[in-house]
Amino acid sequence: MSIEIELVSGNQGWPRAKGLLEAVWPPSEKEKLSWGHVKWARADLRVLIETDDGELACHAGIYFRTVTWNGQKVHVGGVGGIATRAEQRRRGYASIALNAAVHTMRDHDAAQFALLFCEPHNFDFYQSRGWQPFVGTVLAEQPEGKSRFEAMAPFVLDLKRRAPTLGTLDLCGLPW
């Protein structure tokens, strides 16, 4: 078995990612989830993993943003939309995609720490890979304005500096 890992621009990879994301979270099911109503940012880059038969098996979006933490500007890298087709799960694709995203963010000169949002059933997955819960306040933009973002739990990872786990983190835009 072989796989292909591609790192593409967010816009270039969107048509392929959209199909995978809709297969993992069909629109009729997504609207029932705690985060189904959220307007999300578009990824700057995408990690796409294909199986040897050319099927897109897994996706991870990568985001770069200047945010504020306790009023101080800081540049962060983000990971979002990690998704694996149901029939391709338990093969390590999500770990490979996450590792590729983290490696890309570490290579980015400005990203100081990484941030992602996840559902409770994924907490162990991320914590076993070094991500820590951010237990402070997260603010994010939505069409109705800026507010506390509580649809999913935030997790952080050290990149060039120790990632904060407390305080107020303003995403200065849409969540990812």
PyMOL commands that set and color helices and strands:
alter all, ss='L'
color gray80, all
select helices_A, chain A and resi 10-24+27-30+86-88+93-107+120-127
alter helices_A, ss='H'
color red, helices_A
select strands_A, chain A and resi 3-9+45-51+56-69+72-84+113-118+132-133+137-142+145-148+153-158+168-170
alter strands_A, ss='S'
color yellow, strands_A
deselect
rebuild
show_as cartoon
